[in-house]
Amino acid sequence: MILDRPNISHIHPDAKIGKNVTIRPFTYIDENVVIGDDCEIGPNATILSGARIGKGCKIFPGAVISAIPQDLKFQGEDTVVEIGDHTSIREFVTINRGTKFSNKTIVGSNCLIMAYCHVAHDCVVGNHCIMANCVTLAGHVIIEDYCTLEGLVAVQQFVHIGAHAFVTGGSLVRKNIPPYVKAGREPLSYLGVNHIGLKRRGFDKDTANHIEDIYRYLFVKGYNTTNALGIIEEEITDSKYRAQIINFIRTSNKGIMRGVNGLDL
């Protein structure tokens, strides 16, 4: 552990700090905290009881990790925040620990959580996710791997966002967003398949076009969801992507975002 001016930081003696962890001045680290090897904790960061931080993470000034939930039902239960490896938590991010609903809030590995974001109780954020400045997640939100949320996106409680989705800045997310798509406008609507993101992650053109064919029936051609799913199963070649998308929609208790009829997508 490398302490920069240790006399002006508070580190509880029961906190478990890994090897080669740098801790800057004015940092507060509570009891019942675990910090993995090779982390960097910036000045004025606050890491409270229940934090479980992986290896190689960077916590920037003013971040508050594992504060109690902003939930009136919380009764002091023993819960945690789990952060994976090599994730960056930028300035003034707040990540609240879980409630008895799931006992934990999770942020995965290799994520970038930019300044002033908020991750509420019982959220699950996957790996390789990017949340730009001032993104706000209400409680119980699920964000799958490789999602990108641009600045000022606000996500309602219990919303589920599928893998590789992209949400444009300033969007209000009240409905579930299936995987591989772009979403935006008000009310939140389908804007096409996330072709750029898929290309960056090694998806070939034929796969991206196959995914787009599925979403044309769901969001562009004007069918209701039930009819669209039936046509997809009859007319679109079976694949793991087709199965993933159909399963996401059929298990989407909160409903999915709207389509945009008449657009050449």
C-alpha positions in Angstrom: 0.0 0.0 0.0 1.3 3.4 -1.0 0.1 6.3 1.1 0.5 9.9 0.0 0.6 12.0 3.2 -1.1 9.2 5.3 -1.7 11.4 8.3 -4.5 13.2 6.5 -6.4 10.1 5.3 -8.5 7.8 7.3 -8.1 4.0 6.7 -9.9 1.7 9.0 -7.5 -0.9 10.4 -9.9 -3.7 9.5 -10.1 -2.7 5.8 -8.4 -5.2 3.5 -6.1 -3.4 1.1 -4.3 -5.3 -1.7 -0.7 -4.9 -2.9 0.5 -1.8 -4.7 -2.6 0.3 -3.9 -2.1 4.0 -4.1 -4.2 6.1 -1.7 -4.2 9.9 -2.1 -4.8 12.5 0.7 -8.1 13.1 2.4 -9.4 9.7 1.4 -11.9 7.9 3.8 -11.9 4.1 3.8 -14.3 2.4 6.2 -14.3 -1.0 7.9 -15.6 -4.0 6.0 -14.0 -2.8 2.8 -11.9 -4.9 0.4 -9.7 -3.3 -2.3 -7.8 -5.4 -4.8 -4.2 -5.1 -6.0 -2.9 -2.2 -8.1 -5.8 0.2 -7.5 -5.5 3.9 -7.4 -7.7 5.8 -5.0 -7.9 9.6 -5.7 -8.0 12.4 -3.1 -11.3 13.0 -1.3 -12.7 9.6 -2.3 -15.0 8.0 0.2 -15.2 4.2 0.3 -17.8 3.0 2.8 -18.6 -0.3 4.5 -19.6 -3.0 2.1 -17.4 -2.0 -0.8 -15.7 -4.9 -2.7 -13.4 -3.4 -5.3 -11.5 -5.6 -7.8 -7.9 -5.3 -9.1 -6.5 -2.4 -11.1 -9.5 0.0 -10.5 -9.2 3.8 -10.5 -11.4 5.8 -8.1 -11.2 9.5 -8.8 -11.7 12.5 -6.5 -15.0 12.9 -4.8 -16.4 9.5 -5.6 -18.6 7.8 -3.0 -18.7 4.0 -3.1 -21.1 1.9 -1.0 -23.2 4.5 0.7 -26.4 3.2 2.1 -29.3 3.1 -0.4 -31.6 6.0 -1.0 -34.5 3.8 -0.3 -37.0 4.3 2.5 -37.5 0.5 2.8 -33.8 0.0 3.7 -33.5 -1.1 7.3 -29.7 -1.3 7.8 -29.3 -4.8 6.4 -25.8 -6.1 5.6 -25.3 -5.5 1.9 -22.4 -4.7 -0.5 -21.3 -3.0 -3.7 -19.2 -5.2 -6.0 -16.9 -3.6 -8.6 -15.0 -5.8 -11.0 -11.4 -5.4 -12.2 -9.9 -2.5 -14.2 -13.0 -0.3 -13.9 -12.6 3.5 -13.7 -14.9 5.5 -11.4 -14.6 9.1 -12.3 -15.2 12.3 -10.2 -18.2 12.5 -7.9 -19.7 9.2 -9.0 -22.0 7.7 -6.4 -22.7 3.9 -6.2 -25.1 2.8 -3.5 -25.0 -0.7 -1.9 -27.9 -3.1 -2.2 -30.9 -3.8 -0.2 -32.4 -7.1 1.0 -33.9 -7.4 -2.5 -30.6 -8.8 -3.9 -28.1 -7.8 -1.2 -25.7 -6.3 -3.7 -25.1 -3.6 -6.3 -22.8 -4.8 -9.1 -20.6 -2.9 -11.5 -18.6 -5.2 -13.8 -15.0 -5.2 -15.1 -13.4 -2.9 -17.6 -16.2 -0.3 -17.3 -15.9 3.5 -17.5 -18.3 5.4 -15.2 -17.8 9.1 -16.0 -18.2 12.0 -13.7 -21.4 12.6 -11.7 -23.1 9.3 -12.6 -25.3 7.6 -10.0 -25.8 3.8 -9.7 -28.6 3.1 -7.3 -29.3 0.1 -5.0 -29.5 -3.4 -6.5 -28.4 -2.4 -10.0 -26.4 -4.7 -12.1 -24.0 -3.2 -14.7 -22.2 -5.7 -16.9 -18.6 -5.7 -18.2 -17.2 -3.2 -20.7 -20.0 -0.7 -20.2 -19.6 3.0 -20.6 -21.8 5.5 -18.8 -21.0 9.1 -19.8 -21.4 12.1 -17.6 -24.5 12.5 -15.4 -26.1 9.1 -16.3 -28.5 8.2 -13.5 -29.7 4.7 -12.8 -32.7 4.2 -10.4 -32.8 1.0 -8.3 -32.9 -2.5 -9.8 -31.7 -1.5 -13.2 -29.9 -4.2 -15.3 -27.5 -3.2 -18.0 -25.9 -6.1 -19.9 -22.3 -6.2 -21.3 -20.9 -3.7 -23.8 -23.7 -1.1 -23.4 -23.0 2.6 -23.9 -25.2 5.3 -22.3 -24.4 8.9 -23.4 -24.6 11.8 -21.1 -27.6 12.8 -19.0 -29.5 9.5 -19.7 -31.9 8.7 -16.9 -33.1 5.1 -16.4 -36.3 4.3 -14.5 -36.3 1.5 -11.8 -36.4 -2.1 -13.0 -35.5 -1.3 -16.6 -33.4 -3.9 -18.4 -31.0 -2.8 -21.2 -29.7 -5.6 -23.5 -26.1 -6.2 -24.5 -24.4 -4.0 -27.0 -27.1 -1.4 -26.8 -26.4 2.3 -27.3 -28.6 5.1 -25.7 -28.3 8.6 -27.0 -27.7 11.5 -24.7 -30.5 13.0 -22.7 -32.8 10.0 -23.2 -35.4 9.1 -20.6 -35.5 5.3 -20.4 -38.8 4.0 -19.1 -39.1 0.8 -21.1 -36.7 -2.1 -21.7 -34.2 -1.8 -24.6 -33.4 -5.1 -26.4 -29.8 -6.0 -27.3 -27.8 -4.7 -30.2 -29.9 -1.6 -30.9 -29.6 2.2 -30.7 -32.3 4.0 -28.8 -33.2 7.7 -28.4 -35.8 10.5 -28.9 -38.7 11.2 -26.6 -40.5 9.0 -26.0 -37.7 6.5 -26.3 -37.7 4.8 -29.7 -35.8 2.4 -31.9 -33.1 4.2 -34.0 -31.6 1.2 -35.8 -29.0 -1.5 -35.0 -25.8 -0.4 -33.3 -23.7 -1.2 -36.4 -20.7 0.9 -35.3 -20.5 -0.7 -31.9 -20.9 -4.2 -33.3 -18.2 -3.6 -35.9 -15.8 -2.4 -33.2 -16.4 -5.6 -31.3 -15.8 -8.0 -34.2 -19.3 -8.7 -35.5 -19.2 -9.3 -39.2 -21.5 -7.5 -41.6 -23.7 -10.6 -42.3 -24.4 -11.0 -38.5 -25.3 -7.3 -38.1 -27.6 -7.5 -41.1 -29.2 -10.6 -39.7 -29.9 -8.8 -36.4 -31.3 -5.8 -38.4 -33.7 -8.0 -40.3 -35.1 -9.2 -37.0 -35.7 -5.7 -35.7 -37.3 -4.6 -38.9 -40.3 -6.8 -38.1 -40.3 -5.7 -34.5 -39.9 -1.9 -34.9 -40.2 -0.8 -38.5 -42.9 -2.7 -40.4 -45.8 -1.8 -38.1 -46.6 -5.2 -36.6 -47.6 -5.5 -33.0 -45.1 -7.4 -30.9 -46.9 -10.7 -30.8 -47.4 -10.8 -34.5 -43.8 -9.7 -35.2 -42.4 -12.5 -33.0 -44.4 -15.1 -34.9 -43.3 -13.8 -38.3 -39.7 -13.7 -37.1 -39.8 -17.3 -36.0 -41.3 -18.3 -39.4 -39.3 -16.2 -41.7 -35.9 -15.4 -40.1 -33.2 -18.1 -40.0 -32.7 -19.5 -36.5 -29.6 -18.3 -34.7 -28.4 -17.6 -31.2 -29.1 -13.9 -31.9 -32.7 -14.6 -32.9 -33.1 -16.7 -29.8 -31.5 -14.1 -27.6 -33.7 -11.2 -28.9 -37.0 -13.2 -28.8 -36.2 -14.4 -25.2 -35.4 -10.9 -24.1 -38.7 -9.5 -25.5 -40.9 -12.4 -24.2 -39.5 -12.1 -20.7 -39.7 -8.3 -20.7 -42.3 -7.7 -17.9 -41.8 -3.9 -18.1 -42.4 -3.8 -21.9 -40.0 -2.7 -24.6 -39.4 0.7 -26.2 -41.5 1.8 -29.1 -40.7 1.4 -32.8 -40.5 4.2 -35.3 -42.8 3.3 -38.2 -42.2 4.7 -41.7 -38.4 5.3 -41.3 -36.0 3.8 -43.7 -33.9 1.9 -41.0 
